[in-house]
């Protein structure tokens, strides 16, 4: 599993911890890992499959 070290991802997980709890933050972090070297396709692949098909 890739390391979740992308700056935006780290900030999002931190915000989720504060607002939704640690369990929710860890769930998102595990389901959508995003490494620092992720390209633009990787960053947005989980958003909406219908958008990708367009």
Backbone as XML, in Angstrom:
<?xml version="1.0"?>
<chain id="A" units="angstrom">
  <residue number="1" name="UNK">
    <atom name="N" x="0.845" y="-1.178" z="0.000"/>
    <atom name="CA" x="0.000" y="0.000" z="0.000"/>
    <atom name="C" x="0.891" y="1.242" z="0.000"/>
  </residue>
  <residue number="2" name="UNK">
    <atom name="N" x="0.632" y="2.197" z="-0.889"/>
    <atom name="CA" x="1.472" y="3.388" z="-0.962"/>
    <atom name="C" x="1.369" y="4.226" z="0.305"/>
  </residue>
  <residue number="3" name="UNK">
    <atom name="N" x="2.440" y="4.933" z="0.568"/>
    <atom name="CA" x="2.461" y="5.818" z="1.729"/>
    <atom name="C" x="1.601" y="7.040" z="1.438"/>
  </residue>
  <residue number="4" name="UNK">
    <atom name="N" x="0.820" y="7.463" z="2.405"/>
    <atom name="CA" x="-0.065" y="8.613" z="2.258"/>
    <atom name="C" x="0.696" y="9.864" z="2.671"/>
  </residue>
  <residue number="5" name="UNK">
    <atom name="N" x="1.596" y="10.376" z="1.790"/>
    <atom name="CA" x="2.443" y="11.499" z="2.151"/>
    <atom name="C" x="2.221" y="12.743" z="1.291"/>
  </residue>
  <residue number="6" name="UNK">
    <atom name="N" x="1.159" y="12.773" z="0.519"/>
    <atom name="CA" x="0.827" y="13.947" z="-0.276"/>
    <atom name="C" x="0.357" y="15.066" z="0.655"/>
  </residue>
  <residue number="7" name="UNK">
    <atom name="N" x="0.822" y="16.298" z="0.444"/>
    <atom name="CA" x="0.523" y="17.417" z="1.351"/>
    <atom name="C" x="-0.981" y="17.662" z="1.483"/>
  </residue>
  <residue number="8" name="UNK">
    <atom name="N" x="-1.696" y="17.621" z="0.384"/>
    <atom name="CA" x="-3.149" y="17.851" z="0.431"/>
    <atom name="C" x="-3.844" y="16.726" z="1.195"/>
  </residue>
  <residue number="9" name="UNK">
    <atom name="N" x="-3.385" y="15.518" z="0.970"/>
    <atom name="CA" x="-3.973" y="14.363" z="1.645"/>
    <atom name="C" x="-3.734" y="14.437" z="3.149"/>
  </residue>
  <residue number="10" name="UNK">
    <atom name="N" x="-2.553" y="14.843" z="3.554"/>
    <atom name="CA" x="-2.232" y="14.961" z="4.970"/>
    <atom name="C" x="-3.134" y="16.006" z="5.632"/>
  </residue>
  <residue number="11" name="UNK">
    <atom name="N" x="-3.326" y="17.148" z="4.964"/>
    <atom name="CA" x="-4.197" y="18.188" z="5.523"/>
    <atom name="C" x="-5.648" y="17.715" z="5.597"/>
  </residue>
  <residue number="12" name="UNK">
    <atom name="N" x="-6.100" y="16.990" z="4.582"/>
    <atom name="CA" x="-7.472" y="16.503" z="4.577"/>
    <atom name="C" x="-7.702" y="15.508" z="5.722"/>
  </residue>
  <residue number="13" name="UNK">
    <atom name="N" x="-6.759" y="14.593" z="5.915"/>
    <atom name="CA" x="-6.884" y="13.604" z="6.980"/>
    <atom name="C" x="-6.867" y="14.299" z="8.342"/>
  </residue>
  <residue number="14" name="UNK">
    <atom name="N" x="-6.027" y="15.296" z="8.494"/>
    <atom name="CA" x="-5.980" y="16.053" z="9.748"/>
    <atom name="C" x="-7.318" y="16.734" z="10.030"/>
  </residue>
  <residue number="15" name="UNK">
    <atom name="N" x="-7.901" y="17.325" z="8.999"/>
    <atom name="CA" x="-9.205" y="17.980" z="9.145"/>
    <atom name="C" x="-10.298" y="16.959" z="9.466"/>
  </residue>
  <residue number="16" name="UNK">
    <atom name="N" x="-10.249" y="15.812" z="8.814"/>
    <atom name="CA" x="-11.231" y="14.763" z="9.102"/>
    <atom name="C" x="-11.132" y="14.289" z="10.548"/>
  </residue>
  <residue number="17" name="UNK">
    <atom name="N" x="-9.912" y="14.169" z="11.051"/>
    <atom name="CA" x="-9.731" y="13.758" z="12.445"/>
    <atom name="C" x="-10.421" y="14.734" z="13.386"/>
  </residue>
  <residue number="18" name="UNK">
    <atom name="N" x="-10.266" y="16.021" z="13.114"/>
    <atom name="CA" x="-10.846" y="17.053" z="13.976"/>
    <atom name="C" x="-12.365" y="17.108" z="13.861"/>
  </residue>
  <residue number="19" name="UNK">
    <atom name="N" x="-12.878" y="16.897" z="12.651"/>
    <atom name="CA" x="-14.301" y="17.109" z="12.407"/>
    <atom name="C" x="-15.158" y="15.848" z="12.387"/>
  </residue>
  <residue number="20" name="UNK">
    <atom name="N" x="-14.575" y="14.723" z="12.004"/>
    <atom name="CA" x="-15.374" y="13.500" z="11.873"/>
    <atom name="C" x="-14.877" y="12.368" z="12.765"/>
  </residue>
  <residue number="21" name="UNK">
    <atom name="N" x="-13.720" y="12.555" z="13.384"/>
    <atom name="CA" x="-13.171" y="11.524" z="14.263"/>
    <atom name="C" x="-12.040" y="10.752" z="13.607"/>
  </residue>
  <residue number="22" name="UNK">
    <atom name="N" x="-11.242" y="10.123" z="14.461"/>
    <atom name="CA" x="-10.065" y="9.393" z="13.971"/>
    <atom name="C" x="-10.426" y="8.183" z="13.126"/>
  </residue>
  <residue number="23" name="UNK">
    <atom name="N" x="-11.512" y="7.501" z="13.475"/>
    <atom name="CA" x="-11.905" y="6.315" z="12.707"/>
    <atom name="C" x="-12.247" y="6.674" z="11.268"/>
  </residue>
  <residue number="24" name="UNK">
    <atom name="N" x="-12.993" y="7.746" z="11.082"/>
    <atom name="CA" x="-13.361" y="8.190" z="9.733"/>
    <atom name="C" x="-12.121" y="8.619" z="8.958"/>
  </residue>
  <residue number="25" name="UNK">
    <atom name="N" x="-11.225" y="9.344" z="9.610"/>
    <atom name="CA" x="-10.004" y="9.809" z="8.947"/>
    <atom name="C" x="-9.141" y="8.635" z="8.502"/>
  </residue>
  <residue number="26" name="UNK">
    <atom name="N" x="-8.968" y="7.641" z="9.359"/>
    <atom name="CA" x="-8.162" y="6.466" z="9.000"/>
    <atom name="C" x="-8.824" y="5.659" z="7.889"/>
  </residue>
  <residue number="27" name="UNK">
    <atom name="N" x="-10.136" y="5.591" z="7.902"/>
    <atom name="CA" x="-10.838" y="4.870" z="6.839"/>
    <atom name="C" x="-10.597" y="5.496" z="5.476"/>
  </residue>
  <residue number="28" name="UNK">
    <atom name="N" x="-10.676" y="6.803" z="5.399"/>
    <atom name="CA" x="-10.427" y="7.511" z="4.137"/>
    <atom name="C" x="-8.967" y="7.358" z="3.736"/>
  </residue>
  <residue number="29" name="UNK">
    <atom name="N" x="-8.077" y="7.484" z="4.704"/>
    <atom name="CA" x="-6.646" y="7.377" z="4.433"/>
    <atom name="C" x="-6.282" y="6.002" z="3.887"/>
  </residue>
  <residue number="30" name="UNK">
    <atom name="N" x="-6.917" y="4.960" z="4.409"/>
    <atom name="CA" x="-6.633" y="3.599" z="3.937"/>
    <atom name="C" x="-7.290" y="3.307" z="2.597"/>
  </residue>
  <residue number="31" name="UNK">
    <atom name="N" x="-8.485" y="3.840" z="2.393"/>
    <atom name="CA" x="-9.213" y="3.564" z="1.154"/>
    <atom name="C" x="-8.651" y="4.340" z="-0.034"/>
  </residue>
  <residue number="32" name="UNK">
    <atom name="N" x="-8.169" y="5.555" z="0.211"/>
    <atom name="CA" x="-7.673" y="6.422" z="-0.869"/>
    <atom name="C" x="-6.263" y="6.911" z="-0.577"/>
  </residue>
  <residue number="33" name="UNK">
    <atom name="N" x="-5.266" y="6.024" z="-0.535"/>
    <atom name="CA" x="-3.902" y="6.475" z="-0.283"/>
    <atom name="C" x="-3.394" y="7.318" z="-1.450"/>
  </residue>
  <residue number="34" name="UNK">
    <atom name="N" x="-2.636" y="8.334" z="-1.131"/>
    <atom name="CA" x="-2.134" y="9.228" z="-2.170"/>
    <atom name="C" x="-0.687" y="9.587" z="-1.859"/>
  </residue>
  <residue number="35" name="UNK">
    <atom name="N" x="0.221" y="9.093" z="-2.672"/>
    <atom name="CA" x="1.633" y="9.359" z="-2.441"/>
    <atom name="C" x="2.016" y="10.721" z="-2.999"/>
  </residue>
  <residue number="36" name="UNK">
    <atom name="N" x="3.156" y="11.219" z="-2.549"/>
    <atom name="CA" x="3.639" y="12.519" z="-2.971"/>
    <atom name="C" x="3.857" y="12.559" z="-4.488"/>
  </residue>
  <residue number="37" name="UNK">
    <atom name="N" x="4.189" y="11.429" z="-5.063"/>
    <atom name="CA" x="4.488" y="11.379" z="-6.489"/>
    <atom name="C" x="3.271" y="11.041" z="-7.355"/>
  </residue>
  <residue number="38" name="UNK">
    <atom name="N" x="2.079" y="11.052" z="-6.780"/>
    <atom name="CA" x="0.876" y="10.707" z="-7.540"/>
    <atom name="C" x="0.663" y="11.695" z="-8.688"/>
  </residue>
  <residue number="39" name="UNK">
    <atom name="N" x="0.340" y="11.155" z="-9.865"/>
    <atom name="CA" x="0.064" y="12.031" z="-11.002"/>
    <atom name="C" x="-1.392" y="12.490" z="-10.950"/>
  </residue>
  <residue number="40" name="UNK">
    <atom name="N" x="-1.774" y="13.359" z="-11.845"/>
    <atom name="CA" x="-3.106" y="13.964" z="-11.814"/>
    <atom name="C" x="-4.211" y="12.917" z="-11.970"/>
  </residue>
  <residue number="41" name="UNK">
    <atom name="N" x="-3.981" y="11.876" z="-12.769"/>
    <atom name="CA" x="-4.991" y="10.833" z="-12.944"/>
    <atom name="C" x="-5.206" y="10.075" z="-11.631"/>
  </residue>
  <residue number="42" name="UNK">
    <atom name="N" x="-4.130" y="9.765" z="-10.937"/>
    <atom name="CA" x="-4.214" y="9.038" z="-9.671"/>
    <atom name="C" x="-4.943" y="9.877" z="-8.617"/>
  </residue>
  <residue number="43" name="UNK">
    <atom name="N" x="-4.683" y="11.179" z="-8.625"/>
    <atom name="CA" x="-5.288" y="12.052" z="-7.630"/>
    <atom name="C" x="-6.799" y="12.103" z="-7.749"/>
  </residue>
  <residue number="44" name="UNK">
    <atom name="N" x="-7.322" y="11.961" z="-8.966"/>
    <atom name="CA" x="-8.753" y="12.113" z="-9.170"/>
    <atom name="C" x="-9.475" y="10.846" z="-9.596"/>
  </residue>
  <residue number="45" name="UNK">
    <atom name="N" x="-8.805" y="9.697" z="-9.582"/>
    <atom name="CA" x="-9.425" y="8.471" z="-10.076"/>
    <atom name="C" x="-10.594" y="7.995" z="-9.218"/>
  </residue>
  <residue number="46" name="UNK">
    <atom name="N" x="-10.621" y="8.337" z="-7.955"/>
    <atom name="CA" x="-11.676" y="7.829" z="-7.077"/>
    <atom name="C" x="-12.862" y="8.775" z="-6.943"/>
  </residue>
  <residue number="47" name="UNK">
    <atom name="N" x="-12.830" y="9.917" z="-7.585"/>
    <atom name="CA" x="-13.890" y="10.907" z="-7.404"/>
    <atom name="C" x="-15.213" y="10.440" z="-7.988"/>
  </residue>
  <residue number="48" name="UNK">
    <atom name="N" x="-15.247" y="10.202" z="-9.278"/>
    <atom name="CA" x="-16.503" y="9.818" z="-9.914"/>
    <atom name="C" x="-16.193" y="9.061" z="-11.202"/>
  </residue>
  <residue number="49" name="UNK">
    <atom name="N" x="-16.480" y="7.782" z="-11.241"/>
    <atom name="CA" x="-16.198" y="7.001" z="-12.453"/>
    <atom name="C" x="-16.905" y="7.551" z="-13.700"/>
  </residue>
  <residue number="50" name="UNK">
    <atom name="N" x="-18.056" y="8.164" z="-13.554"/>
    <atom name="CA" x="-18.771" y="8.701" z="-14.717"/>
    <atom name="C" x="-17.996" y="9.864" z="-15.337"/>
  </residue>
  <residue number="51" name="UNK">
    <atom name="N" x="-17.309" y="10.622" z="-14.535"/>
    <atom name="CA" x="-16.521" y="11.749" z="-15.032"/>
    <atom name="C" x="-15.339" y="11.224" z="-15.831"/>
  </residue>
  <residue number="52" name="UNK">
    <atom name="N" x="-14.741" y="10.134" z="-15.379"/>
    <atom name="CA" x="-13.588" y="9.568" z="-16.065"/>
    <atom name="C" x="-13.964" y="9.059" z="-17.458"/>
  </residue>
  <residue number="53" name="UNK">
    <atom name="N" x="-15.163" y="8.562" z="-17.599"/>
    <atom name="CA" x="-15.591" y="8.005" z="-18.882"/>
    <atom name="C" x="-15.845" y="9.097" z="-19.925"/>
  </residue>
  <residue number="54" name="UNK">
    <atom name="N" x="-16.049" y="10.306" z="-19.489"/>
    <atom name="CA" x="-16.356" y="11.407" z="-20.411"/>
    <atom name="C" x="-15.168" y="11.856" z="-21.192"/>
  </residue>
</chain>
